[in-house]
Amino acid sequence: MPRSQHTRSDQSRDRILHAAIREFSEHGLAGARTGAIAAAARVNKALLYYYFRDKEALYAAALGEVAGKVAGEALAVLGLDLSPGERVLRLVLQHFDRIFSQHGFQALMQQEMVRFRTGQSNAMRIIAKKAFEPMWDRTLQIVSDGIRSGELCSVDPMQMMYAALGANVFFFLSSPMVRLVTAVDPLDPAAVAARRTAAIEYLGQTIFTDRKRGARLAKSVLAAIPIPENALPERKTA
């Protein structure tokens, strides 16, 4: 295949995948329409089925695409030439930003978790092995290295990561109830920015043996990584 034709072929497949991610994240596997995906990708359905044998195969490819991207970004942070503690702070901050800004990934993963628990799919098992296992193993290795070096507190490494990443998940999952109970919108842009800062400052004070150094690192990481613009959408006003 000539190089220009190969490039066009890759571009068509990429457009199909990106359109599929949007369609599946909004409507799920059952509700998504391949016709809508083809139209959004500016291809005909025949070309869509040339690349993907059926809707299930396209769904698995879309899920693998977003999971691979997330794992790659996380591994890039974990591979930085920084102390273990600073890499943990950067990973947690990246995780916070991803939950709020990458809605397609979050929706697809939630849907697939349900399908996996009900025995409807094996895609999650494959993705976990290829994408998330290397990321998780590397994270625990770095936390363990930080504990052995004396930079991080000597606690169970798994618990440290559950506490650090789990706080992000709980913040977003509990936001509807918090809004009902407090009459304050936790997802207001200013509130999200404040919670993002508080999450990293808290870790700077709790997981480091030298709390002053932890506070300095937290401040430095927050200054180096501003909140993504697409993580703070404009709110509609009445």
Secondary structure as UniProt FT lines:
FT   HELIX           3..31
FT   HELIX           34..41
FT   HELIX           45..51
FT   HELIX           55..78
FT   HELIX           84..101
FT   HELIX           103..117
FT   TURN            118..119
FT   HELIX           123..127
FT   HELIX           128..132
FT   HELIX           133..149
FT   HELIX           157..173
FT   HELIX           175..182
FT   TURN            186..187
FT   HELIX           189..206
FT   HELIX           211..224
FT   HELIX           229..231
//
